[in-house]
Amino acid sequence: MKKPYLAAIRSATSRAVRRIGTWLQGRMPVGITLMMLAVATGTLAGVAAWALKYTIGHLARCTMHFAQTDGPNWFMAVVPLIGIMLAVCYQHFIVHESLEHGTNRVRRDLASRQYYMRRSLCYQPLLASMLTLGFGGSAGAEGPIATAGAAIGSNVGRIFNVSPDMVRILIGCGAGAGIAGIFKSPVGGALFTLEVLRMKYDTMSVLALIIASICGSLTCYMLTDFSFDVLFLPASFFDPRSLGWVVLLGIFCGAYSVYYSKITDMLHRFFSGIRSVWLRGIAGGAILGLCIFMFPAMYGEGYGVVTQLVNDETFRFVQAGLFAGLEPSALLFIILAAGVLLLKVFATIATNSSGGVAGDFAPTIFAGAFAGLFFAWSINYTLHIGLSVPLFCLFGMAGVFAGIIHAPLMAIFLVAEMVGNGYGFFLPLTVTAAFSYLTVKLITPASRYRGADHDDLAALLHTSKSAADTPSPPRKPD
């Protein structure tokens, strides 16, 4: 007997909200209405980012409680397989569709002008990501939160009965706010929409995007007790005389990015060739478990390990795992850092493409820190120069992100903001990202995303123009 009353209340609430939206559009300037909806979208996306981060962290702490701290650990190799299989079951039996590669999904919807995303996408990718990453999946939470944020923006626009073109803008605002919240990086979130999603915005739309990203970032920042995922406490300043080494680091990061992308394509073909979702999940879980058994540093998102590297605790990543009992030496540490660098892509794609639901950005930051570690250790060991290892780990984060994601501007601001005080190193971050990006473009000029009609960076040249898209009629919600 309760369902008819609930349906009536829901219908009445929906009509009231639509009337409010109609009244706002009739009485308020379009720009003011857009800003108000951008604030609402950004705040909701920030809450979603916090909920995702909190749940992943809680599950990870629960699973790590049963793990050994020293020596080989089979438990940490098995738990990620359980997480992937749980995510596969959730998608197969409850969602009835794949939620993998959320960023590509948003891009496809925008390209096909499908601006009305179903309501369940506001939470389904988050639940699947909680299972994947909470049980040790070696990836990030960016893809799911970008999808959920975009769905939040779409449904905010639909609830308030705004035009399809404004719904399109709110999708970009929601996706950018989700990224801003998950990294606590407002400029990085805005650049995600412009540089990675390649949405064409006019000046008013860009302003709405910035406001939404600020709201998403601040909301998650406040809900996480004003803390950063990677707390960077610089022990030294950047020496401009080492700028030449920073250029070489950028070239090295670009070369590594090409390797990472080639292995990514190979593994995508491997997993797509396995028709059974269960066999695919088992294969991915086995590869992931083997990587984590060898190097437990790859367990989960890896922000704790990155924090250690940028704060000069560079040897702690080998204190557990298969190689923990070996006699320590400088050459051994260099070899082990190279091992993590080479295997990280296997662990990440095994997480993302075998049934797990996660993102691509955090792994590139993790790999970038190890790229800087390997580069600085190798130069110091062979040439006895004395490069600052923690700073080169920080610069490598921007270099590998720029090279793999093909988003150099986002890489610079994202790394500078996510560590809390990285703007003091803006010059070396920019140099590393730029030379990494240019190296990748010289070797593989095609865009990372297949079917792209222009390079990723070129999208920023269109932000001053009005979008030329002709909106499609609203699609009925599921």
C-alpha positions in Angstrom: 0.0 0.0 0.0 3.0 2.3 0.5 4.2 2.2 -3.1 1.3 4.3 -4.6 1.8 7.0 -2.0 5.5 7.0 -2.6 5.0 7.2 -6.4 2.6 10.1 -5.9 5.0 12.0 -3.7 7.8 11.4 -6.2 5.7 12.6 -9.1 4.6 15.7 -7.2 8.2 16.5 -6.2 9.4 16.0 -9.8 6.7 18.4 -11.1 7.5 21.0 -8.5 11.2 20.9 -9.3 10.5 21.2 -13.0 8.3 24.2 -12.4 11.1 25.7 -10.4 13.4 25.1 -13.3 11.0 26.7 -15.7 10.5 29.7 -13.4 14.3 30.1 -13.1 14.7 30.1 -16.9 11.9 32.5 -17.3 12.9 35.0 -14.6 16.6 34.6 -14.4 19.3 35.2 -17.0 20.5 32.1 -18.7 24.0 32.6 -17.3 22.8 32.9 -13.7 20.7 29.7 -14.0 23.7 27.9 -15.4 25.9 29.0 -12.5 23.4 27.9 -9.9 23.0 24.5 -11.5 26.8 24.2 -11.8 27.1 24.8 -8.1 24.6 22.1 -7.4 26.2 19.7 -9.8 29.7 20.4 -8.5 28.7 19.9 -4.8 26.9 16.7 -5.5 29.8 15.4 -7.5 32.1 16.3 -4.6 30.0 14.4 -2.2 30.1 11.4 -4.5 33.9 11.6 -4.7 34.1 11.7 -0.9 31.8 8.7 -0.6 34.0 6.8 -3.1 37.3 7.7 -1.4 35.9 6.9 2.1 34.6 3.5 1.2 37.7 2.5 -0.8 39.9 3.5 2.1 37.8 1.7 4.6 37.7 -1.5 2.6 41.4 -1.3 1.9 42.2 -0.9 5.6 40.0 -3.9 6.5 41.7 -6.1 3.9 45.2 -4.9 4.8 44.5 -5.8 8.5 44.9 -9.4 7.6 48.0 -9.0 5.5 51.6 -9.7 6.6 53.9 -6.8 6.8 57.1 -8.6 5.9 58.1 -11.2 3.3 56.0 -12.9 0.6 52.3 -12.5 1.1 49.9 -14.7 -0.8 46.9 -13.1 0.9 47.5 -9.8 -0.9 47.7 -11.7 -4.2 44.4 -13.4 -3.7 42.3 -10.5 -2.4 42.4 -8.4 -5.7 41.1 -11.5 -7.6 38.2 -11.6 -5.1 37.5 -7.9 -5.7 37.5 -8.3 -9.5 35.2 -11.3 -9.4 32.8 -9.4 -7.1 32.8 -6.5 -9.5 32.1 -8.9 -12.4 29.2 -10.5 -10.5 27.8 -7.0 -9.7 27.9 -6.0 -13.4 26.6 -9.3 -14.7 23.8 -10.0 -12.3 22.7 -6.6 -11.1 23.7 -3.9 -13.6 23.5 -6.2 -16.7 26.1 -4.3 -18.6 29.8 -3.4 -18.4 30.8 -0.3 -16.5 34.5 -0.4 -17.5 36.4 2.5 -19.0 34.0 5.2 -17.8 35.8 8.1 -19.5 35.4 6.5 -22.9 31.7 6.0 -22.1 31.2 9.7 -21.4 33.1 10.6 -24.6 30.9 8.3 -26.7 27.7 9.7 -25.2 28.8 13.2 -26.0 29.9 12.3 -29.5 26.6 10.7 -30.2 24.7 13.6 -28.6 23.1 11.4 -26.0 22.9 14.0 -23.2 20.4 12.3 -21.0 22.1 9.6 -18.9 20.1 7.3 -16.8 19.9 7.9 -13.0 21.5 4.7 -12.0 24.8 5.8 -13.5 25.1 8.3 -10.6 25.9 5.4 -8.3 26.5 2.1 -10.1 30.0 2.9 -11.3 30.9 4.0 -7.8 29.7 0.7 -6.2 31.7 -1.4 -8.8 34.8 0.7 -8.2 34.5 0.3 -4.4 34.6 -3.5 -4.9 37.5 -3.3 -7.4 39.8 -0.8 -5.5 38.7 -1.6 -2.0 40.0 -5.1 -2.5 43.4 -4.0 -3.9 42.8 -3.3 -7.6 45.9 -1.6 -8.9 44.2 1.5 -10.6 42.4 4.7 -9.7 38.9 5.9 -9.1 38.8 8.5 -11.9 36.8 6.7 -14.6 33.9 5.8 -12.2 33.7 9.3 -10.7 33.9 10.9 -14.1 30.9 8.8 -15.2 29.0 9.4 -12.0 29.7 13.1 -12.1 28.6 13.3 -15.7 25.4 11.4 -14.9 24.8 13.8 -11.9 25.1 16.8 -14.2 22.8 15.2 -16.8 20.1 14.4 -14.2 20.3 17.8 -12.6 19.6 19.4 -16.0 16.8 16.9 -16.6 15.2 17.5 -13.2 15.2 21.3 -13.7 13.9 20.9 -17.3 16.7 22.9 -18.9 17.6 22.9 -22.6 19.6 19.9 -24.1 22.5 22.2 -24.8 22.6 23.3 -21.1 22.4 19.6 -20.1 25.5 19.0 -22.3 27.3 21.7 -20.4 26.3 20.3 -17.1 27.6 16.9 -18.1 31.0 18.4 -18.6 30.7 20.3 -15.3 29.8 17.1 -13.4 32.6 15.1 -14.9 35.2 17.9 -14.2 33.8 18.3 -10.7 34.2 14.6 -10.0 37.8 14.6 -11.1 38.4 17.8 -9.2 37.0 16.1 -6.1 38.8 12.8 -6.4 42.1 14.6 -6.8 41.2 17.8 -4.8 42.4 19.7 -7.9 40.0 22.3 -9.2 42.1 23.4 -12.2 42.9 19.8 -13.0 39.3 18.9 -13.0 38.3 21.7 -15.3 41.2 20.8 -17.7 40.0 17.2 -17.7 36.7 18.4 -19.4 38.5 20.6 -21.8 41.6 18.6 -22.6 40.5 15.0 -22.2 36.8 15.0 -23.0 37.6 17.8 -25.5 34.3 19.6 -25.0 33.8 22.8 -26.9 32.8 25.5 -24.4 32.1 29.2 -24.8 33.3 31.7 -22.1 30.2 31.4 -19.9 30.3 27.6 -20.0 34.0 27.6 -19.0 33.1 29.8 -16.1 30.4 27.4 -15.0 32.9 24.5 -15.4 35.4 26.3 -13.2 32.8 27.0 -10.5 31.6 23.4 -10.6 35.2 22.1 -10.3 35.9 24.4 -7.3 32.7 23.2 -5.6 33.6 19.6 -6.2 37.1 20.0 -5.0 36.3 22.0 -1.9 33.4 19.7 -0.9 35.6 16.6 -1.0 38.4 18.5 0.7 36.2 19.5 3.6 34.6 16.1 4.0 38.1 14.5 4.2 39.1 16.7 7.0 41.2 19.1 4.8 43.8 16.4 3.9 45.6 15.5 0.7 46.1 12.0 -0.7 49.8 12.7 -1.4 51.2 15.0 1.4 54.4 16.5 0.0 56.8 18.1 2.4 59.7 19.4 0.3 63.0 19.1 1.9 64.9 21.1 -0.8 64.3 23.7 -3.4 64.6 23.2 -7.2 68.1 24.0 -8.5 67.8 25.7 -11.9 71.2 24.3 -12.8 69.6 20.8 -13.0 67.0 21.9 -15.6 68.9 19.9 -18.3 68.4 16.8 -16.3 64.7 17.6 -16.0 64.6 17.8 -19.8 66.1 14.4 -20.0 63.6 13.1 -17.4 60.8 14.4 -19.6 62.2 12.5 -22.7 62.6 9.4 -20.5 59.0 9.7 -19.3 57.8 10.1 -22.9 59.7 6.9 -24.0 58.2 5.1 -21.0 54.7 6.4 -21.9 55.1 4.9 -25.4 56.0 1.5 -23.8 53.0 1.8 -21.4 50.6 2.6 -24.3 51.9 -0.3 -26.4 51.5 -2.8 -23.6 48.0 -1.3 -22.9 46.9 -2.0 -26.5 48.3 -5.5 -26.3 46.6 -6.4 -23.1 43.3 -4.9 -24.3 43.4 -7.2 -27.3 44.3 -10.1 -25.0 41.3 -9.5 -22.6 38.9 -8.7 -25.4 39.7 -12.0 -27.0 38.4 -13.9 -23.9 34.7 -14.2 -24.4 33.7 -15.5 -21.0 33.5 -12.8 -18.4 34.4 -15.3 -15.7 37.5 -16.5 -17.5 38.4 -12.9 -18.2 38.1 -12.0 -14.6 40.1 -15.0 -13.4 42.9 -14.2 -15.9 43.0 -10.5 -14.9 42.9 -11.4 -11.2 45.8 -13.9 -11.7 48.0 -11.4 -13.5 47.2 -8.7 -10.9 47.8 -11.1 -8.0 51.2 -12.1 -9.4 52.3 -8.5 -9.8 51.2 -7.6 -6.3 52.8 -10.8 -4.9 56.1 -9.6 -6.3 55.7 -5.9 -5.5 53.0 -5.2 -2.8 53.6 -1.5 -3.5 51.1 -1.9 -6.4 48.3 -2.9 -4.1 45.4 -0.4 -4.4 45.7 3.1 -5.7 49.2 3.5 -4.4 49.0 7.0 -3.0 50.7 5.9 0.3 53.7 4.7 -1.7 53.8 7.8 -3.8 53.8 9.9 -0.6 56.8 7.9 0.7 58.7 8.5 -2.6 58.2 12.3 -2.8 59.2 12.6 0.9 62.5 10.8 0.6 61.4 7.4 2.1 62.4 5.8 -1.2 63.5 2.4 0.1 60.3 1.5 1.9 58.7 0.1 -1.2 60.9 -3.0 -1.0 60.4 -3.8 2.7 57.7 -6.2 1.9 57.1 -8.8 -0.9 59.1 -11.4 -2.7 62.4 -9.4 -2.6 62.2 -8.2 1.0 64.9 -10.6 2.3 67.6 -9.7 -0.2 70.8 -8.0 0.8 70.1 -4.2 0.1 72.4 -2.4 -2.5 72.0 0.6 -4.7 72.1 -1.5 -7.9 69.4 -3.9 -6.5 67.1 -0.9 -5.7 67.5 0.4 -9.2 66.6 -3.0 -10.6 63.6 -3.4 -8.4 62.4 0.2 -9.3 62.6 -0.8 -12.9 60.6 -4.0 -12.2 57.8 -1.9 -10.6 57.9 0.5 -13.6 57.6 -2.3 -16.2 54.9 -4.3 -14.4 52.6 -1.5 -13.3 50.9 -1.4 -16.7 50.2 -5.1 -16.4 48.6 -4.7 -13.0 46.6 -1.7 -14.1 45.1 -3.1 -17.3 44.5 -6.4 -15.6 42.4 -4.4 -13.2 40.6 -2.2 -15.7 40.0 -4.6 -18.6 39.2 -7.9 -17.0 36.0 -6.9 -15.3 37.1 -4.4 -12.6 35.9 -0.9 -12.7 38.5 1.7 -12.1 40.4 4.6 -13.8 43.6 5.3 -15.7 44.9 8.5 -14.1 46.2 7.3 -10.6 48.3 4.5 -12.2 50.1 7.1 -14.4 50.9 9.2 -11.3 52.2 6.1 -9.5 54.3 5.0 -12.5 55.5 8.6 -12.9 56.9 8.6 -9.4 58.8 5.4 -10.0 60.0 6.8 -13.4 61.5 9.7 -11.5 62.9 7.4 -8.9 64.5 5.1 -11.4 65.9 8.0 -13.5 67.4 9.9 -10.5 68.8 6.7 -8.9 70.4 5.6 -12.2 72.0 9.0 -12.8 73.3 9.3 -9.3 74.6 5.7 -9.3 76.4 6.0 -12.6 77.5 9.6 -12.7 77.6 10.5 -9.0 75.8 13.8 -9.5 73.4 13.9 -6.5 70.1 14.7 -8.1 67.2 15.2 -5.6 65.4 11.9 -5.8 62.1 13.1 -4.1 61.8 16.1 -6.5 62.4 14.0 -9.6 59.7 11.6 -8.3 57.4 14.6 -8.2 58.4 15.8 -11.7 58.0 12.3 -13.1 54.4 12.2 -12.0 53.6 15.0 -14.4 55.8 13.6 -17.1 54.2 10.2 -17.3 50.7 11.5 -16.9 51.2 13.9 -19.8 52.7 11.2 -22.0 50.1 8.5 -21.4 46.9 10.6 -21.1 48.0 13.1 -23.8 47.0 15.9 -21.5 50.1 18.0 -20.6 48.2 21.0 -19.1 46.1 18.8 -16.9 49.2 16.9 -15.8 50.9 20.1 -14.7 48.1 21.5 -12.7 46.8 18.2 -11.3 50.2 17.2 -9.8 50.8 20.8 -8.5 47.4 20.8 -6.8 47.0 17.2 -5.5 50.2 17.4 -3.4 49.0 20.7 -1.8 52.1 22.8 -2.4 53.4 21.9 -5.8 53.1 25.3 -7.4 56.5 26.2 -6.2 57.9 23.6 -8.7 55.7 24.8 -11.6 58.7 25.3 -13.9 60.2 21.8 -13.7 56.7 20.3 -13.8 56.0 22.2 -17.0 59.3 21.2 -18.6 58.9 17.5 -17.7 55.3 17.4 -19.0 56.1 19.3 -22.2 59.1 17.2 -23.2 57.3 14.0 -22.3 54.3 15.0 -24.4 56.5 16.1 -27.3 58.5 12.8 -27.2 55.3 10.8 -27.4 54.0 12.9 -30.3 57.2 12.4 -32.2 57.0 8.6 -31.8 53.3 8.1 -31.9 51.5 11.2 -33.3 48.1 9.7 -33.3 45.8 10.5 -30.4 45.5 8.2 -27.4 41.8 7.9 -28.2 40.8 6.2 -31.4 38.6 8.1 -33.7 39.7 11.5 -32.4 39.4 14.1 -35.1 42.1 16.3 -33.6 44.8 16.1 -31.0 43.8 16.2 -27.4 45.6 19.5 -26.6 43.9 21.2 -29.6 40.5 21.2 -27.8 41.6 24.1 -25.7 41.8 26.3 -28.9 38.0 25.9 -29.2 37.0 27.0 -25.8 36.3 30.6 -27.0 33.9 29.4 -29.6 30.3 28.5 -29.0 29.5 24.8 -29.4 28.1 24.0 -32.8 26.3 20.9 -31.8 22.7 20.6 -32.6 21.0 19.1 -29.6 19.0 15.9 -30.0 15.5 15.5 -28.5 15.6 14.3 -24.9 15.9 10.5 -24.5 13.5 8.8 -22.1 15.1 7.8 -18.9 15.4 4.1 -18.1 
